[in-house]
Amino acid sequence: MDVLWVIPLLLIPLLMWTSSTFVFYFKKCFYVAWMMCLALLAIPLCILKSGGRDIENMRIIRFLVRHVKYFLGLRFEVSGWEHLQTEGPYVIISNHQSSLDVLGLMEILPDRCTMIAKKELIYAGTVGLICWLGGIVFINRKKTSDAKSVMADAAKTMLDDQIRLWVFPEGTRNQRGDLLPFKKGAFHLAVQAQAPIIPVVFSSYSSFYLRKEKQFNSGTIRLKILPKIETKGMTSDDVSSLSDKSFNLMRSAFLDISDSVTQSNGPLRH
């Protein structure tokens, strides 16, 4: 019977070496399982530290998650750190490619900053609970009226509690090699709070990660933090132009850093 345990132990390294599809599923399963384990560890720490739901719990979450990139063979190169040295509330917006974005987010997450996320995430076991404890704001994407109400409440909370919020304005994951049109919620939020917007751009993952082709190699992700965009004096009439300006700035940066990171990582072989 002992021999039966040895066989899978020998098979795993062999499959990791010979099958890119196996590597893809192994890394994905490990990532999900490890994040759930980290959440299980973080839950009592957050309760002991803050007594319950509190944005300060994001410090614990950030600390626990930052090492995960090494297990997956990922490296981050960050530029524009100085643009996050901004006092008071602000809204961070970034492009959204996969659940791996969480690792980049935790790489640069400022103090007193949490996220706006889809409501379904709260049901994701220990991860959902730790998201709630970290003060993440949940929205129902299917009900526009609910989303607008949550954004209005979030704007008030930003000012009252002096917090920052991270939003993915594309509204869904996108790995098509370009940015999707932005939804307006993040920009209404920034204008209502009269808080600046700080765009953050993740380079394309296509040089190391392709979900449909089941490819997941080691690679470098470039994170570019762009200068803040002021919203003081703006009204709801300015939301569309603010969204368009942010989109154009981020798209230009995305294409630029994605091209350079592809040259650095090399093309992913299918």
C-alpha atoms as one frame of an Amber mdcrd trajectory, in Angstrom:
protein
   0.000   0.000   0.000   2.887   2.364   0.765   4.035   2.062  -2.836   0.733
   3.502  -4.075   1.547   6.817  -2.387   4.899   7.006  -4.123   3.399   6.795
  -7.633   1.545  10.170  -7.557   4.574  11.778  -5.901   6.669  10.675  -8.861
   3.991  11.543 -11.409   3.549  15.162 -10.291   7.123  16.290 -11.111   6.969
  14.366 -14.396   3.687  16.002 -15.413   4.944  19.432 -14.294   7.884  18.954
 -16.644   6.012  17.513 -19.631   2.441  18.864 -19.589   1.657  22.584 -19.752
  -2.040  21.803 -19.219  -1.230  19.980 -15.972   0.907  22.945 -14.851  -2.015
  25.282 -15.579  -4.507  23.324 -13.475  -1.966  22.577 -10.731  -1.087  26.263
 -10.313  -4.721  27.371 -10.463  -5.827  24.805  -7.878  -2.863  25.603  -5.643
  -3.593  29.341  -5.898  -7.251  28.964  -4.907  -6.509  26.460  -2.120  -3.639
  28.495  -0.686  -5.653  31.725  -0.717  -8.453  29.952   1.167  -5.920  28.672
   3.726  -4.463  32.165   4.140  -7.972  33.529   4.624  -8.588  30.909   7.313
  -5.445  32.121   9.088  -6.348  35.791   8.626  -9.918  35.553   9.981  -9.017
  35.112  13.692  -6.140  37.607  13.375  -8.515  40.245  11.983 -11.121  39.572
  14.675  -8.470  39.809  17.403  -7.039  43.021  15.936 -10.193  44.928  15.089
 -13.095  43.019  16.599 -14.821  42.545  13.246 -15.246  44.359   9.915 -12.628
  47.109   9.627 -10.568  48.525   6.772  -7.460  48.277   8.971  -7.710  44.497
   8.511  -6.418  45.021   4.966  -2.950  45.440   6.511  -3.072  41.828   7.733
  -4.452  40.560   4.431  -1.797  42.459   2.475   0.996  41.052   4.642  -0.214
  37.453   4.309  -0.798  37.541   0.539   2.392  39.217  -0.660   4.476  36.018
  -0.732   2.046  34.063  -2.962   3.605  35.437  -6.164   6.806  33.456  -5.503
   4.964  30.123  -5.467   3.475  30.916  -8.888   6.747  32.108 -10.421   5.573
  35.702 -10.811   7.511  38.915 -10.394   6.236  42.499 -10.266   8.001  45.579
 -11.585   6.343  48.722 -10.268   6.827  52.247 -11.590   5.206  55.498 -10.472
   5.236  54.794  -6.721   5.375  58.547  -6.088   1.836  58.981  -7.427   0.431
  56.987  -4.496   1.990  59.419  -2.020  -1.292  61.342  -1.916  -3.004  62.380
   1.297  -6.672  61.805   2.011  -9.297  59.831   0.061  -8.867  58.849  -3.580
 -10.171  56.291  -6.050  -7.772  53.821  -7.673  -8.916  52.395 -11.001  -7.195
  49.528 -12.793  -7.685  47.069 -15.628  -8.908  43.582 -14.724  -7.563  40.411
 -16.367  -7.928  37.542 -13.890  -7.972  36.595 -10.220  -4.180  37.049 -10.341
  -4.840  40.809 -10.215  -5.254  40.388  -6.458  -1.505  39.728  -6.166  -0.628
  42.975  -7.935  -3.222  44.834  -5.923  -1.677  43.615  -2.671   1.777  44.509
  -3.979   0.982  48.238  -3.957  -2.173  48.548  -1.809  -1.962  51.806   0.194
  -2.997  52.003   3.839  -6.706  52.588   4.482  -7.617  51.261   1.069 -10.140
  48.566   0.228 -11.982  47.419  -2.906 -15.347  47.432  -4.587 -16.204  43.892
  -5.687 -19.088  41.856  -7.081 -21.594  40.649  -4.490 -21.028  36.979  -5.425
 -17.546  37.095  -3.877 -18.974  37.161  -0.361 -20.124  33.552  -0.837 -16.595
  32.293  -1.656 -16.018  30.474   1.635 -13.185  31.745   3.822 -12.115  34.175
   1.083 -15.570  35.772   1.091 -15.492  36.165   4.873 -12.037  37.750   4.893
 -13.151  40.137   2.139 -16.050  41.204   4.359 -13.740  41.617   7.354 -11.424
  43.738   5.200 -14.213  46.233   4.562 -14.669  45.382   0.882 -17.746  47.088
  -0.590 -19.993  44.608  -2.398 -22.230  45.629  -5.296 -24.917  43.840  -7.262
 -23.806  44.322 -10.872 -27.169  43.099 -12.210 -29.144  45.867 -10.478 -27.989
  49.288 -11.652 -30.102  51.094  -9.044 -28.493  49.086  -6.230 -24.999  49.742
  -7.622 -25.655  53.497  -7.791 -26.955  53.517  -4.224 -23.879  51.627  -2.995
 -21.588  54.059  -4.842 -23.346  57.036  -3.235 -22.938  55.465   0.213 -19.296
  54.630  -0.604 -18.590  58.263  -1.510 -19.946  59.382   1.873 -17.900  56.694
   3.665 -14.745  57.781   1.810 -15.096  61.299   3.154 -16.333  60.417   6.650
 -13.694  57.749   7.301 -10.924  59.145   5.043 -10.480  55.908   3.085  -9.416
  54.970  -0.435 -11.290  52.628  -2.781  -9.943  50.407  -5.576 -12.317  49.850
  -8.504 -12.095  47.797 -11.717 -14.023  50.038 -14.157 -14.157  47.400 -16.915
 -16.607  45.582 -14.651 -15.461  42.086 -15.607 -12.319  40.088 -16.326 -10.829
  40.717 -19.715  -7.887  39.011 -21.399  -8.458  40.142 -24.972  -5.250  42.139
 -25.307  -6.958  45.515 -24.891  -9.185  47.351 -22.417 -12.963  47.021 -22.363
 -15.065  50.220 -22.305 -15.280  51.609 -18.794 -18.467  51.593 -16.728 -19.219
  54.930 -15.096 -19.590  53.884 -11.441 -15.994  54.613 -10.375 -16.164  58.077
 -11.928 -19.492  58.946 -10.297 -17.906  57.827  -7.033 -14.852  60.067  -7.480
 -16.932  63.087  -8.535 -19.419  62.685  -5.662 -16.541  62.506  -3.185 -14.568
  65.194  -5.077 -11.636  62.808  -4.690  -8.820  62.360  -7.220  -8.534  59.281
  -9.411  -5.247  57.373  -9.553  -5.053  55.017 -12.567  -3.052  51.797 -12.158
  -2.234  49.690 -15.215  -1.309  45.987 -15.229   0.642  44.817 -18.276  -0.908
  42.027 -20.350  -0.615  38.521 -18.881  -0.635  36.940 -22.344   3.127  36.330
 -22.350   2.797  33.838 -19.456  -0.908  33.183 -18.744  -3.615  32.182 -21.227
  -6.790  30.794 -19.693  -8.387  29.365 -22.825  -5.156  27.721 -24.011  -4.433
  26.373 -20.492  -0.995  28.004 -20.255   0.479  29.295 -16.985   4.242  29.890
 -16.994   6.508  32.047 -14.860   6.613  35.684 -15.864   6.950  39.365 -15.073
   4.028  41.742 -14.586   4.622  45.455 -14.957   2.487  47.751 -12.820   2.425
  51.389 -13.827   0.906  53.948 -11.443  -0.154  57.031 -13.408  -0.408  60.622
 -12.103  -3.627  61.464 -10.288  -6.564  63.021 -12.113  -8.263  65.741 -10.067
 -12.066  65.878  -9.855 -12.527  69.000  -7.720 -15.237  71.206  -9.174 -16.555
  68.455 -11.436 -20.223  67.473 -11.554 -22.119  64.487 -12.924 -22.042  66.238
 -16.310 -18.271  65.695 -16.400 -18.383  61.945 -15.692 -18.347  60.832 -19.343
 -15.385  63.020 -20.291 -13.559  61.955 -17.104 -14.141  58.303 -17.989 -12.938
  58.831 -21.566  -9.810  60.666 -20.413  -8.957  57.906 -17.918  -9.589  55.190
 -20.499  -7.329  56.801 -23.093  -4.492  57.335 -20.607  -4.723  53.765 -19.310
  -5.059  52.176 -22.741  -1.966  53.983 -23.985   0.011  52.862 -20.912  -1.340
  49.296 -21.205  -0.219  48.915 -24.822   3.173  50.449 -24.034   4.079  48.314
 -20.995   2.511  45.159 -22.445   4.716  45.412 -25.511   7.848  45.845 -23.390
   6.953  43.010 -21.000   6.240  40.636 -23.897   9.740  41.332 -25.198  11.129
  40.678 -21.708   9.178  37.468 -21.025   9.254  36.229 -24.628   6.179  35.017
 -26.511   4.167  32.220 -24.920   4.276  29.067 -26.981   0.913  27.458 -27.603
